């Protein structure tokens, strides 16, 4: 679901989103960033990869490559909130990440409530039979897919 009201960020240019094109979603973390892509017309997300880098320069270099390859018309960033909706330290970092994406790449960035997406992604990884090691590598990209699909569902 898209965050609206006081919890939202002023990253968007309008409440409307494009009707056609690729959307890229990010599950932001301090070390790893999950990435997923999907098409607005189809409304289905696909996990793409997990960027595993502590350095911002390395993260943004890889993101630049992905944006060049996929050419998204909209970026989504999962907004981590406590179960009761309260913000915490990682919430502010995710907001900053979304602002940086928009500022660096000039693509509209929106925040999407990501409560429980990582838990659901871990469950999906276990149920698909991934080993613990493979699960750790893919859970962030799976969470990004869930963020993307939540956006598609809310905007269908």
TORPATI-448373 format. One record per residue: residue in three letters; chain; y, z, x of N, C-alpha, C in turn. Coordinates in pm, whole numbers. Layout:
! residues N
<r aa="ALA" ch="A" n_v="Y" n_w="Z" n_u="X" ca_v="Y" ca_w="Z" ca_u="X" c_v="Y" c_w="Z" c_u="X"/>
...
END
This chain:
! residues 156
<r aa="UNK" ch="A" n_v="-117" n_w="0" n_u="83" ca_v="0" ca_w="0" ca_u="0" c_v="123" c_w="0" c_u="88"/>
<r aa="UNK" ch="A" n_v="224" n_w="-69" n_u="47" ca_v="347" ca_w="-74" ca_u="123" c_v="425" c_w="54" c_u="98"/>
<r aa="UNK" ch="A" n_v="483" n_w="109" n_u="202" ca_v="562" ca_w="230" ca_u="190" c_v="699" c_w="192" c_u="136"/>
<r aa="UNK" ch="A" n_v="741" n_w="255" n_u="30" ca_v="874" ca_w="230" ca_u="-26" c_v="947" c_w="362" c_u="-39"/>
<r aa="UNK" ch="A" n_v="1075" n_w="355" n_u="-56" ca_v="1154" ca_w="477" ca_u="-73" c_v="1186" c_w="540" c_u="60"/>
<r aa="UNK" ch="A" n_v="1201" n_w="675" n_u="64" ca_v="1246" ca_w="743" ca_u="184" c_v="1154" c_w="725" c_u="304"/>
<r aa="UNK" ch="A" n_v="1024" n_w="703" n_u="281" ca_v="931" ca_w="689" ca_u="392" c_v="935" c_w="549" c_u="453"/>
<r aa="UNK" ch="A" n_v="1004" n_w="456" n_u="390" ca_v="1003" ca_w="319" ca_u="439" c_v="1102" c_w="303" c_u="554"/>
<r aa="UNK" ch="A" n_v="1084" n_w="195" n_u="626" ca_v="1173" ca_w="161" ca_u="735" c_v="1255" c_w="40" c_u="693"/>
<r aa="UNK" ch="A" n_v="1368" n_w="23" n_u="753" ca_v="1452" ca_w="-92" ca_u="719" c_v="1420" c_w="-209" c_u="811"/>
<r aa="UNK" ch="A" n_v="1293" n_w="-242" n_u="822" ca_v="1251" ca_w="-352" ca_u="907" c_v="1247" c_w="-482" c_u="832"/>
<r aa="UNK" ch="A" n_v="1237" n_w="-477" n_u="702" ca_v="1221" ca_w="-599" ca_u="625" c_v="1356" c_w="-656" c_u="587"/>
<r aa="UNK" ch="A" n_v="1357" n_w="-787" n_u="566" ca_v="1480" ca_w="-854" ca_u="522" c_v="1490" c_w="-858" c_u="371"/>
<r aa="UNK" ch="A" n_v="1376" n_w="-851" n_u="304" ca_v="1376" ca_w="-853" ca_u="158" c_v="1249" c_w="-788" c_u="108"/>
<r aa="UNK" ch="A" n_v="1245" n_w="-762" n_u="-22" ca_v="1124" ca_w="-704" ca_u="-80" c_v="1020" c_w="-812" c_u="-106"/>
<r aa="UNK" ch="A" n_v="1059" n_w="-938" n_u="-96" ca_v="967" ca_w="-1050" ca_u="-113" c_v="899" c_w="-1078" c_u="20"/>
<r aa="UNK" ch="A" n_v="777" n_w="-1127" n_u="14" ca_v="712" ca_w="-1172" ca_u="136" c_v="678" c_w="-1320" c_u="121"/>
<r aa="UNK" ch="A" n_v="654" n_w="-1386" n_u="234" ca_v="619" ca_w="-1528" ca_u="225" c_v="494" c_w="-1548" c_u="138"/>
<r aa="UNK" ch="A" n_v="481" n_w="-1663" n_u="80" ca_v="365" ca_w="-1694" ca_u="-4" c_v="254" c_w="-1762" c_u="73"/>
<r aa="UNK" ch="A" n_v="287" n_w="-1821" n_u="188" ca_v="191" ca_w="-1896" ca_u="267" c_v="199" c_w="-1853" c_u="412"/>
<r aa="UNK" ch="A" n_v="89" n_w="-1863" n_u="481" ca_v="90" ca_w="-1838" ca_u="624" c_v="2" c_w="-1722" c_u="665"/>
<r aa="UNK" ch="A" n_v="-1" n_w="-1701" n_u="793" ca_v="-83" ca_w="-1598" ca_u="855" c_v="-8" c_w="-1466" c_u="859"/>
<r aa="UNK" ch="A" n_v="-80" n_w="-1359" n_u="832" ca_v="-28" ca_w="-1224" ca_u="845" c_v="-110" c_w="-1155" c_u="953"/>
<r aa="UNK" ch="A" n_v="-42" n_w="-1082" n_u="1041" ca_v="-111" ca_w="-1007" ca_u="1146" c_v="-83" c_w="-859" c_u="1125"/>
<r aa="UNK" ch="A" n_v="-189" n_w="-779" n_u="1130" ca_v="-177" ca_w="-636" ca_u="1109" c_v="-216" c_w="-562" c_u="1236"/>
<r aa="UNK" ch="A" n_v="-150" n_w="-447" n_u="1256" ca_v="-173" ca_w="-364" ca_u="1373" c_v="-205" c_w="-221" c_u="1330"/>
<r aa="UNK" ch="A" n_v="-312" n_w="-167" n_u="1387" ca_v="-343" ca_w="-25" ca_u="1375" c_v="-298" c_w="38" c_u="1505"/>
<r aa="UNK" ch="A" n_v="-178" n_w="96" n_u="1503" ca_v="-114" ca_w="147" ca_u="1624" c_v="-177" c_w="277" c_u="1671"/>
<r aa="UNK" ch="A" n_v="-199" n_w="285" n_u="1801" ca_v="-241" ca_w="408" ca_u="1866" c_v="-174" c_w="417" c_u="2002"/>
<r aa="UNK" ch="A" n_v="-170" n_w="535" n_u="2058" ca_v="-103" ca_w="552" ca_u="2186" c_v="-175" c_w="482" c_u="2300"/>
<r aa="UNK" ch="A" n_v="-304" n_w="463" n_u="2288" ca_v="-381" ca_w="394" ca_u="2391" c_v="-431" c_w="257" c_u="2342"/>
<r aa="UNK" ch="A" n_v="-482" n_w="254" n_u="2220" ca_v="-540" ca_w="130" ca_u="2167" c_v="-464" c_w="85" c_u="2042"/>
<r aa="UNK" ch="A" n_v="-456" n_w="-48" n_u="2026" ca_v="-394" ca_w="-108" ca_u="1908" c_v="-494" c_w="-207" c_u="1850"/>
<r aa="UNK" ch="A" n_v="-539" n_w="-180" n_u="1729" ca_v="-627" ca_w="-273" ca_u="1661" c_v="-545" c_w="-385" c_u="1600"/>
<r aa="UNK" ch="A" n_v="-602" n_w="-506" n_u="1602" ca_v="-532" ca_w="-623" ca_u="1550" c_v="-624" c_w="-697" c_u="1454"/>
<r aa="UNK" ch="A" n_v="-568" n_w="-738" n_u="1341" ca_v="-641" ca_w="-818" ca_u="1243" c_v="-549" c_w="-929" c_u="1194"/>
<r aa="UNK" ch="A" n_v="-610" n_w="-1035" n_u="1142" ca_v="-533" ca_w="-1147" ca_u="1087" c_v="-592" c_w="-1187" c_u="952"/>
<r aa="UNK" ch="A" n_v="-508" n_w="-1250" n_u="874" ca_v="-552" ca_w="-1303" ca_u="746" c_v="-448" c_w="-1402" c_u="694"/>
<r aa="UNK" ch="A" n_v="-487" n_w="-1475" n_u="594" ca_v="-399" ca_w="-1574" ca_u="533" c_v="-352" c_w="-1524" c_u="398"/>
<r aa="UNK" ch="A" n_v="-223" n_w="-1537" n_u="371" ca_v="-167" ca_w="-1491" ca_u="244" c_v="-235" c_w="-1556" c_u="124"/>
<r aa="UNK" ch="A" n_v="-264" n_w="-1684" n_u="131" ca_v="-324" ca_w="-1754" ca_u="18" c_v="-465" c_w="-1704" c_u="-14"/>
<r aa="UNK" ch="A" n_v="-539" n_w="-1666" n_u="90" ca_v="-679" ca_w="-1625" ca_u="71" c_v="-688" c_w="-1475" c_u="42"/>
<r aa="UNK" ch="A" n_v="-607" n_w="-1397" n_u="110" ca_v="-605" ca_w="-1253" ca_u="85" c_v="-722" c_w="-1176" c_u="144"/>
<r aa="UNK" ch="A" n_v="-778" n_w="-1226" n_u="252" ca_v="-889" ca_w="-1158" ca_u="319" c_v="-851" c_w="-1139" c_u="465"/>
<r aa="UNK" ch="A" n_v="-874" n_w="-1018" n_u="515" ca_v="-845" ca_w="-990" ca_u="655" c_v="-968" c_w="-997" c_u="742"/>
<r aa="UNK" ch="A" n_v="-946" n_w="-1029" n_u="869" ca_v="-1054" ca_w="-1037" ca_u="967" c_v="-1013" c_w="-959" c_u="1091"/>
<r aa="UNK" ch="A" n_v="-1097" n_w="-867" n_u="1139" ca_v="-1064" ca_w="-798" ca_u="1264" c_v="-1057" c_w="-899" c_u="1377"/>
<r aa="UNK" ch="A" n_v="-959" n_w="-886" n_u="1462" ca_v="-940" ca_w="-981" ca_u="1571" c_v="-981" c_w="-920" c_u="1705"/>
<r aa="UNK" ch="A" n_v="-915" n_w="-811" n_u="1741" ca_v="-945" ca_w="-747" ca_u="1869" c_v="-877" c_w="-612" c_u="1876"/>
<r aa="UNK" ch="A" n_v="-912" n_w="-537" n_u="1979" ca_v="-846" ca_w="-411" ca_u="2009" c_v="-780" c_w="-426" c_u="2145"/>
<r aa="UNK" ch="A" n_v="-651" n_w="-405" n_u="2149" ca_v="-576" ca_w="-408" ca_u="2275" c_v="-588" c_w="-268" c_u="2333"/>
<r aa="UNK" ch="A" n_v="-648" n_w="-257" n_u="2450" ca_v="-670" ca_w="-127" ca_u="2513" c_v="-589" c_w="-122" c_u="2642"/>
<r aa="UNK" ch="A" n_v="-469" n_w="-68" n_u="2632" ca_v="-379" ca_w="-59" ca_u="2748" c_v="-280" c_w="54" c_u="2724"/>
<r aa="UNK" ch="A" n_v="-260" n_w="136" n_u="2824" ca_v="-164" ca_w="246" ca_u="2812" c_v="-21" c_w="199" c_u="2837"/>
<r aa="UNK" ch="A" n_v="-6" n_w="93" n_u="2915" ca_v="126" ca_w="44" ca_u="2951" c_v="184" c_w="-47" c_u="2843"/>
<r aa="UNK" ch="A" n_v="307" n_w="-21" n_u="2802" ca_v="372" ca_w="-103" ca_u="2699" c_v="383" c_w="-248" c_u="2740"/>
<r aa="UNK" ch="A" n_v="413" n_w="-275" n_u="2868" ca_v="427" ca_w="-414" ca_u="2912" c_v="298" c_w="-492" c_u="2889"/>
<r aa="UNK" ch="A" n_v="184" n_w="-431" n_u="2920" ca_v="55" ca_w="-498" ca_u="2900" c_v="28" c_w="-518" c_u="2751"/>
<r aa="UNK" ch="A" n_v="60" n_w="-419" n_u="2671" ca_v="38" ca_w="-429" ca_u="2526" c_v="120" c_w="-544" c_u="2468"/>
<r aa="UNK" ch="A" n_v="249" n_w="-545" n_u="2499" ca_v="337" ca_w="-647" ca_u="2442" c_v="310" c_w="-786" c_u="2499"/>
<r aa="UNK" ch="A" n_v="261" n_w="-794" n_u="2621" ca_v="222" ca_w="-924" ca_u="2676" c_v="105" c_w="-981" c_u="2595"/>
<r aa="UNK" ch="A" n_v="7" n_w="-897" n_u="2565" ca_v="-107" ca_w="-945" ca_u="2486" c_v="-65" c_w="-979" c_u="2344"/>
<r aa="UNK" ch="A" n_v="21" n_w="-897" n_u="2286" ca_v="71" ca_w="-925" ca_u="2151" c_v="146" c_w="-1058" c_u="2150"/>
<r aa="UNK" ch="A" n_v="226" n_w="-1084" n_u="2252" ca_v="299" ca_w="-1212" ca_u="2261" c_v="200" c_w="-1329" c_u="2261"/>
<r aa="UNK" ch="A" n_v="91" n_w="-1315" n_u="2335" ca_v="-11" ca_w="-1421" ca_u="2339" c_v="-72" c_w="-1442" c_u="2200"/>
<r aa="UNK" ch="A" n_v="-103" n_w="-1332" n_u="2132" ca_v="-163" ca_w="-1343" ca_u="1999" c_v="-66" c_w="-1406" c_u="1899"/>
<r aa="UNK" ch="A" n_v="61" n_w="-1368" n_u="1907" ca_v="161" ca_w="-1426" ca_u="1818" c_v="179" c_w="-1575" c_u="1845"/>
<r aa="UNK" ch="A" n_v="174" n_w="-1613" n_u="1971" ca_v="185" ca_w="-1754" ca_u="2007" c_v="67" c_w="-1833" c_u="1951"/>
<r aa="UNK" ch="A" n_v="-52" n_w="-1774" n_u="1959" ca_v="-173" ca_w="-1841" ca_u="1912" c_v="-179" c_w="-1849" c_u="1759"/>
<r aa="UNK" ch="A" n_v="-151" n_w="-1739" n_u="1690" ca_v="-171" ca_w="-1731" ca_u="1545" c_v="-46" c_w="-1764" c_u="1465"/>
<r aa="UNK" ch="A" n_v="72" n_w="-1750" n_u="1523" ca_v="200" ca_w="-1781" ca_u="1458" c_v="213" c_w="-1717" c_u="1319"/>
<r aa="UNK" ch="A" n_v="205" n_w="-1585" n_u="1314" ca_v="215" ca_w="-1518" ca_u="1183" c_v="355" c_w="-1526" c_u="1124"/>
<r aa="UNK" ch="A" n_v="360" n_w="-1525" n_u="991" ca_v="488" ca_w="-1525" ca_u="920" c_v="529" c_w="-1383" c_u="882"/>
<r aa="UNK" ch="A" n_v="437" n_w="-1288" n_u="899" ca_v="462" ca_w="-1149" ca_u="863" c_v="374" c_w="-1060" c_u="949"/>
<r aa="UNK" ch="A" n_v="431" n_w="-947" n_u="994" ca_v="356" ca_w="-847" ca_u="1071" c_v="349" c_w="-719" c_u="989"/>
<r aa="UNK" ch="A" n_v="235" n_w="-654" n_u="995" ca_v="215" ca_w="-526" ca_u="928" c_v="176" c_w="-422" c_u="1033"/>
<r aa="UNK" ch="A" n_v="232" n_w="-304" n_u="1019" ca_v="196" ca_w="-194" ca_u="1107" c_v="153" c_w="-78" c_u="1020"/>
<r aa="UNK" ch="A" n_v="35" n_w="-26" n_u="1049" ca_v="-13" ca_w="89" ca_u="975" c_v="74" c_w="210" c_u="1003"/>
<r aa="UNK" ch="A" n_v="114" n_w="278" n_u="897" ca_v="198" ca_w="397" ca_u="909" c_v="110" c_w="519" c_u="889"/>
<r aa="UNK" ch="A" n_v="84" n_w="593" n_u="997" ca_v="-2" ca_w="711" ca_u="986" c_v="74" c_w="827" c_u="922"/>
<r aa="UNK" ch="A" n_v="19" n_w="878" n_u="816" ca_v="76" ca_w="992" ca_u="745" c_v="-33" c_w="1096" c_u="725"/>
<r aa="UNK" ch="A" n_v="8" n_w="1221" n_u="709" ca_v="-88" ca_w="1325" ca_u="672" c_v="-139" c_w="1296" c_u="532"/>
<r aa="UNK" ch="A" n_v="-251" n_w="1353" n_u="496" ca_v="-308" ca_w="1326" ca_u="364" c_v="-212" c_w="1357" c_u="251"/>
<r aa="UNK" ch="A" n_v="-124" n_w="1456" n_u="272" ca_v="-26" ca_w="1491" ca_u="168" c_v="100" c_w="1406" c_u="175"/>
<r aa="UNK" ch="A" n_v="101" n_w="1305" n_u="265" ca_v="215" ca_w="1215" ca_u="276" c_v="320" c_w="1255" c_u="377"/>
<r aa="UNK" ch="A" n_v="302" n_w="1371" n_u="440" ca_v="400" ca_w="1415" ca_u="540" c_v="390" c_w="1331" c_u="666"/>
<r aa="UNK" ch="A" n_v="502" n_w="1317" n_u="734" ca_v="505" ca_w="1245" ca_u="860" c_v="471" c_w="1341" c_u="974"/>
<r aa="UNK" ch="A" n_v="423" n_w="1285" n_u="1085" ca_v="393" ca_w="1364" ca_u="1205" c_v="433" c_w="1281" c_u="1326"/>
<r aa="UNK" ch="A" n_v="402" n_w="1328" n_u="1446" ca_v="449" ca_w="1264" ca_u="1569" c_v="410" c_w="1116" c_u="1576"/>
<r aa="UNK" ch="A" n_v="288" n_w="1082" n_u="1543" ca_v="243" ca_w="943" ca_u="1552" c_v="313" c_w="853" c_u="1450"/>
<r aa="UNK" ch="A" n_v="360" n_w="911" n_u="1340" ca_v="435" ca_w="834" ca_u="1240" c_v="560" c_w="774" c_u="1304"/>
<r aa="UNK" ch="A" n_v="632" n_w="856" n_u="1375" ca_v="754" ca_w="809" ca_u="1442" c_v="726" c_w="703" c_u="1547"/>
<r aa="UNK" ch="A" n_v="615" n_w="719" n_u="1620" ca_v="578" ca_w="620" ca_u="1721" c_v="540" c_w="487" c_u="1656"/>
<r aa="UNK" ch="A" n_v="472" n_w="492" n_u="1543" ca_v="436" ca_w="369" ca_u="1472" c_v="561" c_w="298" c_u="1419"/>
<r aa="UNK" ch="A" n_v="657" n_w="376" n_u="1369" ca_v="783" ca_w="316" ca_u="1323" c_v="855" c_w="246" c_u="1439"/>
<r aa="UNK" ch="A" n_v="859" n_w="313" n_u="1553" ca_v="923" ca_w="256" ca_u="1672" c_v="852" c_w="128" c_u="1715"/>
<r aa="UNK" ch="A" n_v="719" n_w="128" n_u="1711" ca_v="640" ca_w="10" ca_u="1746" c_v="675" c_w="-106" c_u="1652"/>
<r aa="UNK" ch="A" n_v="686" n_w="-80" n_u="1523" ca_v="721" ca_w="-184" ca_u="1426" c_v="861" c_w="-239" c_u="1454"/>
<r aa="UNK" ch="A" n_v="955" n_w="-152" n_u="1485" ca_v="1091" ca_w="-198" ca_u="1518" c_v="1090" c_w="-286" c_u="1643"/>
<r aa="UNK" ch="A" n_v="1009" n_w="-247" n_u="1742" ca_v="1000" ca_w="-325" ca_u="1865" c_v="939" c_w="-463" c_u="1838"/>
<r aa="UNK" ch="A" n_v="835" n_w="-466" n_u="1756" ca_v="774" ca_w="-595" ca_u="1723" c_v="878" c_w="-688" c_u="1662"/>
<r aa="UNK" ch="A" n_v="949" n_w="-637" n_u="1564" ca_v="1051" ca_w="-718" ca_u="1497" c_v="1160" c_w="-761" c_u="1595"/>
<r aa="UNK" ch="A" n_v="1208" n_w="-665" n_u="1675" ca_v="1315" ca_w="-695" ca_u="1770" c_v="1275" c_w="-794" c_u="1877"/>
<r aa="UNK" ch="A" n_v="1156" n_w="-781" n_u="1931" ca_v="1111" ca_w="-869" ca_u="2040" c_v="1073" c_w="-1007" c_u="1993"/>
<r aa="UNK" ch="A" n_v="1010" n_w="-1015" n_u="1877" ca_v="950" ca_w="-1141" ca_u="1836" c_v="1019" c_w="-1207" c_u="1717"/>
<r aa="UNK" ch="A" n_v="1110" n_w="-1136" n_u="1652" ca_v="1185" ca_w="-1194" ca_u="1542" c_v="1104" c_w="-1223" c_u="1417"/>
<r aa="UNK" ch="A" n_v="987" n_w="-1162" n_u="1406" ca_v="903" ca_w="-1179" ca_u="1287" c_v="917" c_w="-1052" c_u="1203"/>
<r aa="UNK" ch="A" n_v="932" n_w="-1070" n_u="1073" ca_v="945" ca_w="-956" ca_u="983" c_v="828" c_w="-861" c_u="1003"/>
<r aa="UNK" ch="A" n_v="857" n_w="-731" n_u="1014" ca_v="754" ca_w="-629" ca_u="1030" c_v="765" c_w="-529" c_u="916"/>
<r aa="UNK" ch="A" n_v="653" n_w="-499" n_u="853" ca_v="650" ca_w="-403" ca_u="743" c_v="552" c_w="-292" c_u="776"/>
<r aa="UNK" ch="A" n_v="583" n_w="-175" n_u="725" ca_v="496" ca_w="-59" ca_u="740" c_v="407" c_w="-46" c_u="618"/>
<r aa="UNK" ch="A" n_v="280" n_w="-14" n_u="643" ca_v="181" ca_w="-1" ca_u="536" c_v="110" c_w="132" c_u="553"/>
<r aa="UNK" ch="A" n_v="99" n_w="206" n_u="446" ca_v="28" ca_w="335" ca_u="446" c_v="-114" c_w="312" c_u="495"/>
<r aa="UNK" ch="A" n_v="-153" n_w="384" n_u="600" ca_v="-286" ca_w="365" ca_u="656" c_v="-375" c_w="488" c_u="641"/>
<r aa="UNK" ch="A" n_v="-339" n_w="580" n_u="554" ca_v="-420" ca_w="701" ca_u="540" c_v="-566" c_w="666" c_u="517"/>
<r aa="UNK" ch="A" n_v="-651" n_w="726" n_u="596" ca_v="-797" ca_w="716" ca_u="589" c_v="-854" c_w="582" c_u="634"/>
<r aa="UNK" ch="A" n_v="-773" n_w="489" n_u="682" ca_v="-830" ca_w="361" ca_u="726" c_v="-920" c_w="379" c_u="848"/>
<r aa="UNK" ch="A" n_v="-883" n_w="467" n_u="942" ca_v="-968" ca_w="487" ca_u="1059" c_v="-1100" c_w="551" c_u="1021"/>
<r aa="UNK" ch="A" n_v="-1096" n_w="643" n_u="927" ca_v="-1220" ca_w="707" ca_u="880" c_v="-1310" c_w="603" c_u="814"/>
<r aa="UNK" ch="A" n_v="-1251" n_w="520" n_u="729" ca_v="-1329" ca_w="415" ca_u="662" c_v="-1381" c_w="313" c_u="762"/>
<r aa="UNK" ch="A" n_v="-1301" n_w="280" n_u="863" ca_v="-1344" ca_w="184" ca_u="965" c_v="-1460" c_w="240" c_u="1046"/>
<r aa="UNK" ch="A" n_v="-1455" n_w="369" n_u="1078" ca_v="-1566" ca_w="432" ca_u="1151" c_v="-1694" c_w="429" c_u="1067"/>
<r aa="UNK" ch="A" n_v="-1681" n_w="456" n_u="940" ca_v="-1797" ca_w="451" ca_u="850" c_v="-1853" c_w="309" c_u="843"/>
<r aa="UNK" ch="A" n_v="-1765" n_w="210" n_u="829" ca_v="-1810" ca_w="71" ca_u="825" c_v="-1882" c_w="31" c_u="953"/>
<r aa="UNK" ch="A" n_v="-1830" n_w="76" n_u="1067" ca_v="-1892" ca_w="43" ca_u="1196" c_v="-2032" c_w="105" c_u="1205"/>
<r aa="UNK" ch="A" n_v="-2044" n_w="231" n_u="1163" ca_v="-2176" ca_w="297" ca_u="1164" c_v="-2273" c_w="226" c_u="1071"/>
<r aa="UNK" ch="A" n_v="-2227" n_w="193" n_u="951" ca_v="-2313" ca_w="128" ca_u="853" c_v="-2356" c_w="-12" c_u="895"/>
<r aa="UNK" ch="A" n_v="-2276" n_w="-77" n_u="980" ca_v="-2313" ca_w="-211" ca_u="1026" c_v="-2408" c_w="-205" c_u="1144"/>
<r aa="UNK" ch="A" n_v="-2440" n_w="-84" n_u="1191" ca_v="-2537" ca_w="-68" ca_u="1298" c_v="-2481" c_w="-78" c_u="1438"/>
<r aa="UNK" ch="A" n_v="-2350" n_w="-73" n_u="1453" ca_v="-2292" ca_w="-78" ca_u="1587" c_v="-2327" c_w="48" c_u="1665"/>
<r aa="UNK" ch="A" n_v="-2348" n_w="33" n_u="1793" ca_v="-2370" ca_w="149" ca_u="1879" c_v="-2240" c_w="228" c_u="1889"/>
<r aa="UNK" ch="A" n_v="-2248" n_w="351" n_u="1934" ca_v="-2128" ca_w="433" ca_u="1947" c_v="-2026" c_w="366" c_u="2039"/>
<r aa="UNK" ch="A" n_v="-2074" n_w="306" n_u="2147" ca_v="-1984" ca_w="240" ca_u="2242" c_v="-1916" c_w="118" c_u="2178"/>
<r aa="UNK" ch="A" n_v="-1995" n_w="34" n_u="2112" ca_v="-1938" ca_w="-84" ca_u="2045" c_v="-1847" c_w="-43" c_u="1930"/>
<r aa="UNK" ch="A" n_v="-1884" n_w="64" n_u="1861" ca_v="-1805" ca_w="113" ca_u="1750" c_v="-1666" c_w="155" c_u="1798"/>
<r aa="UNK" ch="A" n_v="-1661" n_w="225" n_u="1910" ca_v="-1533" ca_w="271" ca_u="1963" c_v="-1442" c_w="153" c_u="1995"/>
<r aa="UNK" ch="A" n_v="-1500" n_w="43" n_u="2045" ca_v="-1422" ca_w="-74" ca_u="2080" c_v="-1373" c_w="-151" c_u="1958"/>
<r aa="UNK" ch="A" n_v="-1446" n_w="-144" n_u="1849" ca_v="-1411" ca_w="-227" ca_u="1734" c_v="-1344" c_w="-152" c_u="1619"/>
<r aa="UNK" ch="A" n_v="-1349" n_w="-19" n_u="1619" ca_v="-1300" ca_w="56" ca_u="1504" c_v="-1150" c_w="34" c_u="1479"/>
<r aa="UNK" ch="A" n_v="-1072" n_w="15" n_u="1584" ca_v="-928" ca_w="-5" ca_u="1565" c_v="-899" c_w="-140" c_u="1501"/>
<r aa="UNK" ch="A" n_v="-973" n_w="-243" n_u="1541" ca_v="-956" ca_w="-374" ca_u="1478" c_v="-1004" c_w="-371" c_u="1334"/>
<r aa="UNK" ch="A" n_v="-1111" n_w="-295" n_u="1308" ca_v="-1159" ca_w="-280" ca_u="1169" c_v="-1055" c_w="-207" c_u="1085"/>
<r aa="UNK" ch="A" n_v="-990" n_w="-106" n_u="1142" ca_v="-884" ca_w="-33" ca_u="1070" c_v="-766" c_w="-126" c_u="1042"/>
<r aa="UNK" ch="A" n_v="-732" n_w="-213" n_u="1138" ca_v="-624" ca_w="-309" ca_u="1116" c_v="-659" c_w="-403" c_u="1000"/>
<r aa="UNK" ch="A" n_v="-786" n_w="-442" n_u="992" ca_v="-829" ca_w="-527" ca_u="880" c_v="-811" c_w="-454" c_u="747"/>
<r aa="UNK" ch="A" n_v="-843" n_w="-325" n_u="744" ca_v="-827" ca_w="-247" ca_u="621" c_v="-679" c_w="-235" c_u="582"/>
<r aa="UNK" ch="A" n_v="-592" n_w="-220" n_u="680" ca_v="-447" ca_w="-217" ca_u="655" c_v="-403" c_w="-349" c_u="592"/>
<r aa="UNK" ch="A" n_v="-450" n_w="-458" n_u="650" ca_v="-417" ca_w="-591" ca_u="600" c_v="-468" c_w="-611" c_u="459"/>
<r aa="UNK" ch="A" n_v="-591" n_w="-573" n_u="433" ca_v="-648" ca_w="-591" ca_u="300" c_v="-581" c_w="-500" c_u="197"/>
<r aa="UNK" ch="A" n_v="-536" n_w="-381" n_u="238" ca_v="-461" ca_w="-295" ca_u="145" c_v="-331" c_w="-365" c_u="105"/>
<r aa="UNK" ch="A" n_v="-265" n_w="-428" n_u="201" ca_v="-143" ca_w="-503" ca_u="173" c_v="-172" c_w="-618" c_u="77"/>
<r aa="UNK" ch="A" n_v="-278" n_w="-692" n_u="104" ca_v="-314" ca_w="-804" ca_u="16" c_v="-342" c_w="-754" c_u="-126"/>
<r aa="UNK" ch="A" n_v="-414" n_w="-644" n_u="-137" ca_v="-449" ca_w="-589" ca_u="-268" c_v="-324" c_w="-546" c_u="-345"/>
<r aa="UNK" ch="A" n_v="-233" n_w="-480" n_u="-277" ca_v="-111" ca_w="-430" ca_u="-341" c_v="-15" c_w="-544" c_u="-379"/>
<r aa="UNK" ch="A" n_v="-27" n_w="-657" n_u="-311" ca_v="66" ca_w="-768" ca_u="-334" c_v="0" c_w="-888" c_u="-400"/>
<r aa="UNK" ch="A" n_v="-116" n_w="-868" n_u="-458" ca_v="-189" ca_w="-980" ca_u="-522" c_v="-121" c_w="-1020" c_u="-651"/>
END
